[in-house]
Amino acid sequence: MGNGRIYPDSGFTGSAAKYERIDQYQYANGLRGSIIKRKDDVLNHSNLPQFSNTSDLYFRQNANGVCQARVYVDHATFLDFDWSHNHANKADGRNFQRGTIHVQTWLRNSDGSFTRLSDDARMMNNFEMKKYGPLIKKFCKEVKFR
């Protein structure tokens, strides 16, 4: 799992061993999710991998519990659902409170790297709440979608 042994040309070779699943898989709406952490991170505060081998969503936890989910499409990073902190967009001034999900989109660059559009965060839309919400709630019952 993790940055993906199935992507040998992406520069992440052998990194599947960098992450480990720390809880059972959960399922909802045909999606599979799991909490993972970097093996060398004893505090579970590391970022999630750019590629997924085994799940549609990987979840991260910190000292306060599960705090972020990353959505993968065709095994590559697509969206982050984050509720671990207050967030403010610099460009438009939109604010998101800790505990309420803000969504950040990832773009895949021509060189294969990824860029997260952190200054363009938004609330979950109805489609995302319906599709991903039940799985997110299995990992964090207290999270708010709006």
N, C-alpha and C positions, 0 to 999 in steps of 0.2 A: 504494500500500500504506500501511499505517499507520492513522491515526485515521479514515480513510475518507471519501472523497468521496461514497460512496453513502449517507451519513447526513447530509443537509443540514440537518435539523431538530435535530441533536444538539448543536450548538454547536461542532463540530469541522470546519467547512467549510474546504476548501482544504488540509487538513493531510496529505493523501496525499503531498504533496511533502516532508514533514518526515522521512520514513524512506526508506532504501534497502536493497535486498537486497545482501549482501556475499559470498554464496556461491551455489552451484547449489541448486536445489530438490532435496529428497530425498523419497522416497515409501516408505511401509510401511503395510500393512493398510488400503489405500484412503485414507490420510491424506497430506497434503502439508505439508511444513515447510520453513522457510528461516531463515537467520540474517539479522537486520536490525539496523540501527543508525540513530540520528538523524543526519541529515546534518551537523548542527552540532556533533556530539560526536566529537571526534577520538580519545578514549580508549575509546569503546564502552561506557561505564558508565551510559548512560541507561536508563530504564525502557522497557518494551515498550508499544505503543499499546493503547488500550482497544478498538479495532475492527480487524478484519482484512479486507482486500480479496482477498487472493490465497492464503492458507494456512490450514490448520486449526490449525497450531501455528507460532508465531514463536519463535525462539531468540535469546537475548542472550549476548554474551560479554564477559568482562572480561580483565584482564591474565593471568589463569590459564587462559583458554580459555572454552568454552561453559559457562554457569553457571546458566541459567534457561530454562524453556520456558513459554509461555502458551498455553492451550487456548482456542479460540473456538468457540462454538456459535451458529449463525445470525449469524456475523460479529462477535458481541459477546463480550467477555471472560467467561470461565467459571471456569477454574482456573489457578493458577500451580504449576508444579513447580520448586522451587528447591533447589539444592544448593551455592550459592556461599558459604555462611557457616553458622556454628553458629546455631541458633535455639532459643529457649526460650519456651514458652507461659507467660504470667504466671499465668493462672487455675489451670491444673492441673499446672504444673511439668514437663510433658513436654519433653524435650530431644532435639534432632536435630543430629547431627554434620555438619560440612562434608563434602561428597562423597556424602552419602546424601540422597535426595530427601525433602523435606517438602512436603506439599500444602496450599495455601491456597485457599479458595473465595472467589469474588467474588459479591456481591449487587448487583443493579441497583436503585437507589433510584427512587422515584416521579418524581423530577425528571430522570431519565435518567443521573445520575451513578452511579459505582460505589464500593462500599466493600469492601475486602479484609478478610476475617476472619483477621487475622494472629495473634490470640491463640488461635485454634482450629485450629492446624496439626495435621496427622496424617500418618501414613505412607500410601504408595500402597496401594490395595486390589488384589486379584487381577485384577479387571476392568480397572483402569487399567494395570496392568503388562502384561497381554496386549494391550490395544488400543494404548496409547501407547508402551510400552517399546521395541519394535523401532525406531521412528522416533527416539526419544530416544537410543538406543545408536548410531545412525548419526552423530549429532552429537557425542556424548561417550561413548566406549567405557568410560571408567573409572567412570562414575556407578554408584552402588548404589541399588537400589530399596527395600531394607530393611536 
